[in-house]
Amino acid sequence: MTLPELRSPGLGDLQAAIGPRLGQVEQELRRMIEADFPLISDVNQHLLRMRGKMFRPTLVLLADAATGGPSPHAASLAAVIELIHLATLV
């Protein structure tokens, strides 16, 4: 008898459980970087396109859920952490 091969969950599997909340993080990111200056707005749009896999916000939201969440401020915190990460790349 052979045992079935177990597969570790991937990032997509983890994000599926918090998908709607990741959408809130994206809305917060857009709200936080909104600008009236065309050049800054263009740069901000570029930053949103290169946001990657949302790994850090995923960790924040999973930690929030694991500690009794959902907290009303978790999406904002996750967006801030993602913006700090993006700033370090620039």
Sequence and secondary structure as in RCSB ss.txt:
>XXXX:A:sequence
MTLPELRSPGLGDLQAAIGPRLGQVEQELRRMIEADFPLISDVNQHLLRMRGKMFRPTLVLLADAATGGPSPHAA
SLAAVIELIHLATLV
>XXXX:A:secstr
          HHHHHHTTHHHHHHHHHHHHHHT  SSHHHHHHHHHHHHT TT HHHHHHHHHHHHTT   TTHH
HHHHHHHHHHHHHH 
